[in-house]
Amino acid sequence: MQASIEKFFKSSAYAVVGASTNRDKFGNKVLRCYQQNNKIVYPVHPLETIIEGINCYKSVSELPDEVKSISIITPPSLTEKIIDQAHAKGITSIWMQPGAQSELAIQKCHDYRINVIADGSCILVVLGFPDH
């Protein structure tokens, strides 16, 4: 899994799919974790316009092309749809936060040859976030 994590962090920019304006939710904590680690990060949420001072994108397909790695914090049924969007956009690495993964979503990543982290690893633990 360490090799997959190292590959994930080779992107020059990241996105958090399922970002939240609620600072108690993981979709917000993961976004702030990227910020605290000086990473370029974009929130993705269909209804929000700005989260943590960053312009929000409505979908994965709208993300800048520099984004190659995304964190997903959504229900598994939505994660499965996001994998298809990510593949179409050229995303090369996906980190499914605990609870976002499903067997189908993981299989889709393998089928699309997308580097996937979905073993229960939490980016907040790996990068270090004081409030996880």
C-alpha positions as CSV (number, residue, x, y, z in Angstrom):
1,M,0.0,0.0,0.0
2,Q,2.9,2.4,0.6
3,A,3.8,2.4,-3.1
4,S,0.2,3.3,-3.9
5,I,0.3,6.2,-1.4
6,E,3.6,7.4,-2.8
7,K,2.1,7.4,-6.3
8,F,-1.0,9.2,-5.1
9,F,1.2,12.1,-3.8
10,K,3.0,12.6,-7.1
11,S,0.1,14.8,-8.4
12,S,0.8,18.5,-8.6
13,A,-2.8,19.2,-7.5
14,Y,-5.6,17.3,-5.7
15,A,-9.4,17.4,-5.3
16,V,-11.7,16.4,-2.5
17,V,-14.9,15.0,-3.9
18,G,-17.6,15.3,-1.2
19,A,-16.0,18.4,0.3
20,S,-18.2,20.0,3.0
21,T,-18.6,23.4,4.5
22,N,-19.2,21.7,7.9
23,R,-15.9,21.7,9.7
24,D,-16.9,18.6,11.7
25,K,-17.3,16.5,8.6
26,F,-14.5,14.5,7.0
27,G,-15.1,16.2,3.7
28,N,-14.0,19.4,5.3
29,K,-11.2,17.9,7.4
30,V,-9.6,16.3,4.4
31,L,-9.7,19.5,2.5
32,R,-8.1,21.4,5.4
33,C,-5.5,18.7,5.7
34,Y,-4.4,19.2,2.1
35,Q,-4.2,23.0,2.8
36,Q,-2.2,22.5,6.0
37,N,0.3,20.4,4.0
38,N,0.7,23.1,1.4
39,K,-0.9,21.1,-1.4
40,I,-3.0,22.7,-4.2
41,V,-6.5,21.3,-3.6
42,Y,-9.9,21.9,-5.1
43,P,-13.2,21.1,-3.4
44,V,-15.9,19.3,-5.4
45,H,-19.5,19.6,-4.4
46,P,-22.6,20.0,-6.7
47,L,-24.3,22.7,-4.5
48,E,-21.5,24.7,-2.9
49,T,-19.7,27.7,-4.5
50,I,-16.8,28.2,-1.9
51,I,-15.5,25.9,0.7
52,E,-12.6,27.0,3.1
53,G,-12.0,30.0,0.8
54,I,-11.5,27.9,-2.3
55,N,-13.8,28.1,-5.4
56,C,-15.8,24.9,-5.5
57,Y,-16.2,22.7,-8.6
58,K,-19.6,21.1,-9.4
59,S,-18.1,17.8,-10.7
60,V,-14.9,15.9,-11.4
61,S,-15.3,16.7,-15.1
62,E,-14.8,20.5,-14.4
63,L,-11.6,20.1,-12.5
64,P,-8.3,21.6,-13.8
65,D,-6.3,19.2,-15.8
66,E,-3.4,19.4,-13.3
67,V,-5.5,17.3,-10.9
68,K,-4.4,13.7,-11.2
69,S,-5.2,12.5,-7.6
70,I,-8.6,12.8,-5.8
71,S,-9.9,11.9,-2.4
72,I,-13.4,10.7,-2.3
73,I,-15.6,11.1,0.7
74,T,-19.1,10.1,-0.5
75,P,-21.5,7.2,0.0
76,P,-20.4,4.1,-1.9
77,S,-23.2,4.3,-4.5
78,L,-22.0,7.8,-5.4
79,T,-18.3,6.8,-5.3
80,E,-19.0,4.2,-8.1
81,K,-20.3,6.9,-10.4
82,I,-17.4,9.2,-9.5
83,I,-14.9,6.5,-10.6
84,D,-16.4,6.7,-14.1
85,Q,-16.2,10.5,-14.2
86,A,-12.6,10.3,-12.9
87,H,-11.6,7.9,-15.6
88,A,-13.1,10.1,-18.3
89,K,-11.2,13.1,-16.8
90,G,-7.8,11.3,-16.8
91,I,-7.5,11.0,-13.0
92,T,-4.7,8.5,-12.2
93,S,-5.0,8.0,-8.5
94,I,-8.0,7.7,-6.2
95,W,-8.1,7.6,-2.4
96,M,-11.4,6.4,-1.0
97,Q,-11.7,7.5,2.6
98,P,-13.0,4.8,4.9
99,G,-16.7,4.4,4.3
100,A,-16.7,5.6,0.7
101,Q,-15.4,2.4,-0.8
102,S,-17.4,-0.5,-2.3
103,E,-16.2,-3.7,-4.1
104,L,-17.6,-2.3,-7.3
105,A,-15.8,1.0,-7.0
106,I,-12.5,-0.7,-6.3
107,Q,-13.0,-3.1,-9.2
108,K,-13.8,-0.2,-11.5
109,C,-10.5,1.4,-10.5
110,H,-8.6,-1.8,-11.3
111,D,-10.5,-2.1,-14.6
112,Y,-9.6,1.5,-15.5
113,R,-6.0,1.0,-14.3
114,I,-6.4,3.7,-11.7
115,N,-4.1,3.6,-8.7
116,V,-6.5,3.1,-5.8
117,I,-6.2,3.3,-2.0
118,A,-9.3,1.8,-0.4
119,D,-8.0,-0.4,2.4
120,G,-9.3,1.7,5.3
121,S,-6.2,4.0,5.2
122,C,-7.1,7.6,6.2
123,I,-5.3,10.5,4.6
124,L,-5.7,12.4,7.8
125,V,-3.6,9.8,9.6
126,V,-1.0,9.5,6.8
127,L,-0.5,13.3,6.4
128,G,-1.2,14.1,10.0
129,F,-4.2,16.1,11.0
130,P,-4.8,17.0,14.7
131,D,-8.5,16.7,14.7
132,H,-9.3,13.4,13.0
